[in-house]
Amino acid sequence: MPIESLIAAARDFLGDRLTTNAALRDHHSHGQDTQPPVLPDAVAFIETTEEACKLMALCHAEHVPVVPWGAGTSLEGHVTPVRGGITLDLSRMNRVLDVSQADMDCRVEAGVTQEQLNAHLRDTGLFFPVDPGTSVCTIGGMSATRASGTNAVRYGTMRENVMGLTVVMPDGRLIRTGGRVRKSASGYDLTRLFVGSEGTLGVITEIQLRLHGIPEAVSSATCQFKTLRDAVETVIAIMQVGIPVARIELLDEVQIAACIAYSKLEGLAELPTLFFEFHGTPAGVAEQASQAEEIALGNDGLGFAWATEPAARHKLWQARHDALWACLALKPGHKGIATDAIVPISLLTEAILGAKEDILASGLTAPIVGHVGDGNFHTVIMVPPEPDGLARAWELDKKIVARALALGGSCSGEHGVGIGKREFLEQEHGADTMTVMRAVKQALDPRGIMNPGKIFLN
Ligand SMILES: Cc1cc2nc3c(=O)[nH]c(=O)nc-3n(C[C@H](O)[C@H](O)[C@H](O)COP(=O)(O)OP(=O)(O)OC[C@H]3O[C@@H](n4cnc5c(N)ncnc54)[C@H](O)[C@@H]3O)c2cc1C
């Protein structure tokens, strides 16, 4: 069946929610990345799991590629439909289906955004902690990329917070994984398999999530350092003594300068800076903060500046979440590549100071920012608008990843593989492990229609 006939067949149940509109195809031709865009043949805005089942059965029968789409905020070319086909947009599946205060969990449709969920939970005393830097991303997309964010050091990533899934398989069958219990030893853990599968194994339509109690006391602080080494060694010491920080983020002197200018932050110098947040009882927060401050002072920290009022805390963390946009504002006309690497915490100084040397040698501007409590850091490499700009930026990215791998780390702490990180997977996992990953893909998606061209190089 030619693609035009498949589109006509899908219109029978989707009507004009199956569209070939040029602007909508263009919008779905790329994510937040520098990979070349590719147009899908059509975009399907599904509203129910049943519609996803019917559409997948049709695409499976006709061998038509399908790219699941949440909000398109992923950073490694994940949503580029490299072989055309149908982009399956889940943003209209956006109902919070159930919230249990007693069990501290909820069930949502895949298109619910992180921001929407927390607004919904506001009066329950509960919150969902996983917070990628953009609040418009969907819980389905976050599950599919195994996303994390600033709170992961305390509350975990999507890996720890997804309890179960409803998944439409590539041939249209429906399965449910996991459940509502806090632990289970019954069978393979398919939930963990689909979390991080980047739309290559099936379409997630519903997610069961773990929720957390809103802490009684919250306090944020910044601490500046004369050197990047002092800032990073403070983080390592804080993690090694086990202070349960809720957030601990590093911004080097280039990134903080960008944030000061973009977010109008006051009282901060252009020096390596740590942003902290402490959660707990008032006494617990005070104790954690004083232990952390003592360690920072021992590493020549310049003292804590506190943000305790909600408005001041919000301004600080909004500035952290806007770090990418602050970088882009720093260099008008440049694009940005957000790199992502993670190492064991004890090796973080070597990884970050090494990255800094690579950046200086490259002659490019690349602020460093990161969820350092997890050993995870990013650089935003500013791509100069010159013919060799992108090649120079990718070369720098490769060096940073190579060092992380040599230190026993991973090529991605949270952004995922997509297209951009495919070349590193074999080096990180080994050929035999990649063979097992391919066997899983082959078993679940034998026709190779689910988000082709991602995770695997060929
Ligand atoms: C400014 C900025 C800051 C960011 N900060 C962070 C950060 O701190 N931490 C972090 O982890 N990420 C971060 N990201 C990356 C991004 O927000 C995450 O990868 C997010 O999880 C993507 O969600 P999405 O809904 O936009 O998914 P999309 O981009 O639409 O899709 C991502 C991948 O998931 C698949 N997918 C989407 N929905 C489904 C579904 N329902 N079923 C199956 N597969 C699906 C897609 O096919 C694709 O492979 C940031 C991005 C930006 C732009």
PDBQT file of the ligand as one rigid body, heavy atoms in Angstrom, charges set to zero:
ROOT
HETATM    1  C1  LIG A 501      16.381  23.742  27.591  1.00  0.00    +0.000 C 
HETATM    2  C2  LIG A 501      16.424  22.243  27.745  1.00  0.00    +0.000 A 
HETATM    3  C3  LIG A 501      16.875  21.698  28.926  1.00  0.00    +0.000 A 
HETATM    4  C4  LIG A 501      16.896  20.305  29.102  1.00  0.00    +0.000 A 
HETATM    5  N1  LIG A 501      17.313  19.801  30.292  1.00  0.00    +0.000 NA
HETATM    6  C5  LIG A 501      17.273  18.479  30.496  1.00  0.00    +0.000 A 
HETATM    7  C6  LIG A 501      17.654  17.930  31.760  1.00  0.00    +0.000 A 
HETATM    8  O1  LIG A 501      18.041  18.645  32.687  1.00  0.00    +0.000 OA
HETATM    9  N2  LIG A 501      17.562  16.588  31.927  1.00  0.00    +0.000 N 
HETATM   10  C7  LIG A 501      17.134  15.760  30.929  1.00  0.00    +0.000 A 
HETATM   11  O2  LIG A 501      17.054  14.556  31.147  1.00  0.00    +0.000 OA
HETATM   12  N3  LIG A 501      16.790  16.244  29.714  1.00  0.00    +0.000 NA
HETATM   13  C8  LIG A 501      16.840  17.575  29.473  1.00  0.00    +0.000 A 
HETATM   14  N4  LIG A 501      16.463  18.080  28.259  1.00  0.00    +0.000 N 
HETATM   15  C9  LIG A 501      16.087  17.147  27.171  1.00  0.00    +0.000 C 
HETATM   16  C10 LIG A 501      14.575  16.858  27.039  1.00  0.00    +0.000 C 
HETATM   17  O3  LIG A 501      13.776  17.808  27.658  1.00  0.00    +0.000 OA
HETATM   18  C11 LIG A 501      14.271  15.460  27.556  1.00  0.00    +0.000 C 
HETATM   19  O4  LIG A 501      14.932  14.509  26.743  1.00  0.00    +0.000 OA
HETATM   20  C12 LIG A 501      12.768  15.107  27.614  1.00  0.00    +0.000 C 
HETATM   21  O5  LIG A 501      12.649  13.920  28.335  1.00  0.00    +0.000 OA
HETATM   22  C13 LIG A 501      12.119  14.938  26.250  1.00  0.00    +0.000 C 
HETATM   23  O6  LIG A 501      10.714  14.946  26.412  1.00  0.00    +0.000 OA
HETATM   24  P1  LIG A 501       9.737  15.267  25.186  1.00  0.00    +0.000 P 
HETATM   25  O7  LIG A 501       8.345  15.082  25.656  1.00  0.00    +0.000 OA
HETATM   26  O8  LIG A 501      10.066  16.569  24.573  1.00  0.00    +0.000 OA
HETATM   27  O9  LIG A 501      10.124  14.064  24.202  1.00  0.00    +0.000 OA
HETATM   28  P2  LIG A 501      10.428  14.125  22.643  1.00  0.00    +0.000 P 
HETATM   29  O10 LIG A 501      11.571  15.013  22.370  1.00  0.00    +0.000 OA
HETATM   30  O11 LIG A 501       9.175  14.392  21.894  1.00  0.00    +0.000 OA
HETATM   31  O12 LIG A 501      10.856  12.604  22.394  1.00  0.00    +0.000 OA
HETATM   32  C14 LIG A 501      12.038  12.104  22.945  1.00  0.00    +0.000 C 
HETATM   33  C15 LIG A 501      12.215  10.628  22.585  1.00  0.00    +0.000 C 
HETATM   34  O13 LIG A 501      11.222   9.857  23.217  1.00  0.00    +0.000 OA
HETATM   35  C16 LIG A 501      10.376   9.211  22.273  1.00  0.00    +0.000 C 
HETATM   36  N5  LIG A 501       9.017   9.346  22.794  1.00  0.00    +0.000 N 
HETATM   37  C17 LIG A 501       8.361  10.486  23.129  1.00  0.00    +0.000 A 
HETATM   38  N6  LIG A 501       7.160  10.192  23.629  1.00  0.00    +0.000 NA
HETATM   39  C18 LIG A 501       7.048   8.839  23.619  1.00  0.00    +0.000 A 
HETATM   40  C19 LIG A 501       6.033   7.928  23.996  1.00  0.00    +0.000 A 
HETATM   41  N7  LIG A 501       4.878   8.346  24.530  1.00  0.00    +0.000 N 
HETATM   42  N8  LIG A 501       6.245   6.608  23.816  1.00  0.00    +0.000 NA
HETATM   43  C20 LIG A 501       7.421   6.146  23.294  1.00  0.00    +0.000 A 
HETATM   44  N9  LIG A 501       8.411   6.969  22.914  1.00  0.00    +0.000 NA
HETATM   45  C21 LIG A 501       8.222   8.294  23.086  1.00  0.00    +0.000 A 
HETATM   46  C22 LIG A 501      10.618   9.909  20.967  1.00  0.00    +0.000 C 
HETATM   47  O14 LIG A 501      10.398   9.055  19.856  1.00  0.00    +0.000 OA
HETATM   48  C23 LIG A 501      12.059  10.316  21.101  1.00  0.00    +0.000 C 
HETATM   49  O15 LIG A 501      12.902   9.251  20.790  1.00  0.00    +0.000 OA
HETATM   50  C24 LIG A 501      16.454  19.468  28.053  1.00  0.00    +0.000 A 
HETATM   51  C25 LIG A 501      16.001  20.005  26.849  1.00  0.00    +0.000 A 
HETATM   52  C26 LIG A 501      15.982  21.397  26.684  1.00  0.00    +0.000 A 
HETATM   53  C27 LIG A 501      15.474  21.948  25.379  1.00  0.00    +0.000 C 
ENDROOT
TORSDOF 0
